[in-house]
Amino acid sequence: MAPAPIQFDRASGALEGANLWERTAALALVTGSKISSHFSHRGYNSCANLLRKTLPERNIAIKLNSDAVFEFPYGDGYWSKLLNRSYHYEDELEVLFRDSADADYTFIDCGANYGYWSVLVSSAPYGSHKVIAIEPSSQNFPKLANNASVNGNRFELMKCAIGSTRGTARLTGTKHEAFSITGAGGGGEEVPVVALDNLIDDGKVSPDGKYLIKLDVEGVEIEAIKGGARLLQTDSVLLCEEHGNDREHTVSRYILEKTPLTLMVYDPLSSRLETVKELSILDRIKVSSHVGYNVFGTASAFWQNRINALNANAARRMQ
């Protein structure tokens, strides 16, 4: 039987159930996050993963809010930054999800990993929304399923990748946060593929619903967008990752030039979601080559009005 997870409360900072070495490791992980935050956490993941090798195999359960618990292997380089209570994961998504707590929408979490956003968006402070969490990796999926379980199985799981059409593909990579789809040939794990529009065909979602769709699919974003033409014509917002090392802004360029969606990006200078007319704004915003930046695409008047109100609130806060 697996040992009980360590417990950490982000609100209070309380760490429970850890032995002396695990507590010492927590201090190291927090200190490392605070120091490396000054240069976009470069090197943090590698150092944390080295430290993890000295720790017993055990989960940590982080209480994100009063109705959300997120578990992952203790010492995991990608997620251990959550031990740093001043760290906020993907600020721009958190702002939109928090502001949308009262909206009646379904969250489609493509490339859900261990389910961080699925756990949060389905929690009461975020509106207890219906969530479909989609993850292809046989390595990640059990951890996603565990997070569904520890939160009362309140979100739906699908083990597949997202692409332009139904089929199969190969999933490759060594980092759980950065698996990539390589097509049907080659090595790696064979995984089923569905298109976003297949969620309508299969009765998973309604063609007249409201949706926030996170697309974190490591290299097949454009194929996924092509496979979601009908879904993206609904009252939906596409939340799509742009890689910091892509100076051509390939995903944003495709959204801007090849789709009817209005493209937006969170600008830290204005604390607003700014409409992108020229891709040069991304040259300024994408300052770190090793991290991802989220861009937003929508053809929905409903969501555009919500975002305009969110921007107005941000402007008032800055006055």
Buried (B, 14 or more C-beta within 10 A) or exposed (E): EEEEBBBBBBEEEEBEBBEEEBEEBBEBBBEBBEEBBEEBBBBBBEBBBEBBEEBEEBBBBBBBBEBBBBBBBBBBBBBBBBBBBEBEBBEBBBBBBBBBBEBEBBBBBBBBBBBBBBBBBBBEBBBEBBBBBBBBBEBBBEBBBBBBEBBEEBBBBBBBBBBBEEEEBBBBBEEBBBBBBBEEEEEBBEBBBBBBBBBBEEEBBEEEBBBBBBBBBBBBBBBBBBBBBBBBBBBBBBBBBBBBEBEEBBBBBBBBEEBEBBBBBBBEEEBBBBBBEEBEBBEEBBEEEEBBBBBBBBBBEBBBEBBEEBBEBBEEEEE
